[in-house]
């Protein structure tokens, strides 16, 4: 390993001895796995908190649509007229 400083070579020797102490049959996520999991947990918590705030701002009272009311009133009248017209055709 050319151009390696003394501190880097010392760090490598410590890491190599540490790696030999770790059981090779055991796999763990390590610190990086914990950091990623913690970051994801914080992101989910922040999203849930934001969603809760947005849902609390929503007004669920519905104002009736005047056009829909007029259409509903017109439908029964036309349905009655059609039914009475069909009834006359069958009788006549």
C-alpha positions in Angstrom: 0.0 0.0 0.0 2.0 2.9 -1.2 1.6 6.5 0.0 -0.1 5.5 3.3 0.4 7.8 6.2 1.3 6.5 9.6 -2.1 7.3 11.1 -3.9 5.5 8.2 -1.7 2.4 8.6 -2.3 2.4 12.4 -6.1 2.7 11.8 -6.0 -0.2 9.4 -4.1 -2.4 11.9 -6.8 -1.6 14.5 -9.6 -2.3 12.1 -8.1 -5.6 11.0 -7.7 -6.8 14.5 -11.3 -5.7 15.3 -12.5 -7.6 12.2 -10.8 -10.7 13.4 -12.6 -10.5 16.8 -16.0 -10.3 15.1 -17.7 -13.6 14.5 -17.6 -14.3 10.7 -20.9 -16.3 10.9 -22.8 -13.5 12.5 -24.1 -10.6 10.3 -25.2 -7.4 11.9 -26.5 -4.1 10.3 -24.0 -2.1 12.3 -24.0 1.7 12.9 -24.9 2.6 9.3 -28.0 0.4 9.5 -29.1 2.0 12.7 -28.6 5.5 11.3 -30.6 4.7 8.2 -33.4 3.1 10.3 -33.5 6.1 12.7 -33.6 8.6 9.8 -36.5 6.7 8.2 -38.3 6.6 11.6 -37.9 10.4 12.0 -39.1 11.0 8.4 -42.2 8.9 9.0 -42.9 10.6 12.3 -42.6 14.0 10.6 -44.9 13.0 7.8 -47.5 11.7 10.2 -47.4 14.9 12.2 -47.7 17.0 9.0 -50.6 14.8 7.8 -52.4 15.2 11.1 -52.1 19.0 10.9 -53.4 19.1 7.4 -56.3 16.8 8.2 -57.3 19.0 11.2 -57.5 22.0 8.8 -60.0 20.3 6.5 -63.6 21.4 6.8 -65.9 18.4 6.3 -69.2 20.3 6.3 -70.7 20.0 2.8 -72.7 22.8 1.3 -75.5 21.5 -0.9 -75.2 22.2 -4.6 -78.2 24.2 -5.9 -77.8 22.7 -9.4 -78.0 19.2 -8.0 -81.1 20.0 -6.0 -82.8 21.4 -9.1 -81.8 18.2 -11.1 -83.2 16.0 -8.3 -86.5 17.8 -8.3 -86.7 17.6 -12.1 -86.0 13.9 -12.3 -89.1 12.7 -10.3 -91.4 14.8 -12.4 -90.0 13.5 -15.7 -90.0 9.9 -14.3 -93.7 10.3 -13.3 -94.5 11.6 -16.8 -92.7 8.8 -18.5 -94.4 6.2 -16.3 -97.9 7.6 -16.9 -97.1 7.8 -20.7 -96.0 4.2 -20.8 -99.0 3.1 -18.8 -101.4 4.7 -21.3 -99.6 3.0 -24.2 -100.1 -0.4 -22.7 -103.7 0.2 -21.9 -104.6 1.7 -25.3 
